[in-house]
Amino acid sequence: MTDATNIAQDLVTGRWRSQILHAGVKLGIVDHLETQSHPATAVAAALSLNPENTYRLMRALASIGILDEGAQGVFSLTSAGQFFLSSHPNSMRGVCLWEEGLPMYAAWKHLPEIVRDGGDDGFKREYNCAVFDMITSDAEVGALFNSAMTSYSQVETAQVLAALSELDVSQVRQVCDIGGGRGHLLCHFLQAHPHINGIVFELPETLADPHDLLAGQMDLGDRCRYTAGNMFEQAPNADAYFLKHVLHDWNDEECIGILKNAHAASHPGARIWIAEYVVPGPDTPDFAKLFDIHMMSVLTGKERTEAEYIDLLDGSGWPHVKTWCQPQGSMSVVEGVRAA
Ligand SMILES: C[S@@+](CC[C@H](N)C(=O)[O-])C[C@H]1O[C@@H](n2cnc3c(N)ncnc32)[C@H](O)[C@@H]1O
């Protein structure tokens, strides 16, 4: 086969790979191989799975580089497979379970009609509600989503901290992470800057179980508090704000609302740090251009160019100061400072 034929075939069957991976992670096969190699029959017996189909799935997982199939059909995890262990420090397990799970999968099927008709939000077309309505009303879906966000953060927090490593924050005393999830980014930022206190501002449902919140687990309970609220109505007062993976969920009008609420709560000179995958120019293939289609399929949001983020900042009283661009495929940070 020619290279072009291989590329075309891989693209057509890309979903097969991600669904094979999803099944292996969801059924516990990946976690079961954490410490020891096993034949498929032993994995099937331990996890109450059909032995013949378990072997076929594990053979396919080996074919996509997640497992190794050794002599006598004994399977072990590859180094790529380890990233899907629950215990991996940069685990992508939550991302895999959420992004290839039923709600996201079902939303994507509306993509052709969304592109044909205009509009967005395949999720609403499928389920007749917005994605955050389901996340807050269905505890199981909410738990999957919040684990996925923490899972994304296990890679992204390091990128954001690296981007901001030279930043002078000596005058900053209080940082608020709006839509900050369970606090992964903020807690790691506070660890790096012991003179700063923090607030994670989140929907009440995300904060419902204190065991899930990272400040306690990271021994930062005295410096990081969690405040429940609606970012479309208000924001806490702070010297600086993080918005990581928040603005990309929303359309321009909704983003301006969030930014204006932070503006109203803060004082002149306050700073805002927008962490997102910034869309590069037309000649550069980039993850942000794919993530943009995900946003089109499941929410009202979009991935934006740097100029589009600057327009949002200018339109909400946070003139742009600087952008920390990161290597391709990593998060960038766009900074605004509150005008008088
Ligand atoms: C895509 S997630 C990003 C979470 C986190 N910043 C991160 O990067 O992992 C968006 C977050 O916004 C929160 N959120 C959605 N609507 C909100 C609202 N109206 N007020 C406050 N938070 C909201 C969600 O609960 C979710 O945690």
The ligand as a Gaussian input file, in Angstrom:
#p B3LYP/6-31G(d) Opt

LIG

0 1
 C      -13.787000      22.479000      30.719000
 S      -13.937000      22.527000      32.453000
 C      -12.332000      23.143000      32.943000
 C      -12.041000      22.885000      34.381000
 C      -10.659000      23.368000      34.838000
 N      -10.491000      24.791000      34.681000
 C       -9.600000      22.627000      34.094000
 O       -8.942000      23.194000      33.238000
 O       -9.454000      21.410000      34.344000
 C      -14.991000      23.933000      32.736000
 C      -15.336000      24.144000      34.187000
 O      -16.231000      25.248000      34.289000
 C      -17.160000      24.944000      35.315000
 N      -18.371000      25.728000      35.078000
 C      -19.278000      25.564000      34.085000
 N      -20.257000      26.465000      34.187000
 C      -19.961000      27.230000      35.275000
 C      -20.610000      28.317000      35.901000
 N      -21.755000      28.821000      35.399000
 N      -20.038000      28.873000      36.984000
 C      -18.874000      28.378000      37.497000
 N      -18.214000      27.328000      36.937000
 C      -18.757000      26.764000      35.842000
 C      -17.396000      23.472000      35.170000
 O      -17.943000      22.888000      36.336000
 C      -16.017000      22.946000      34.825000
 O      -15.306000      22.549000      35.960000

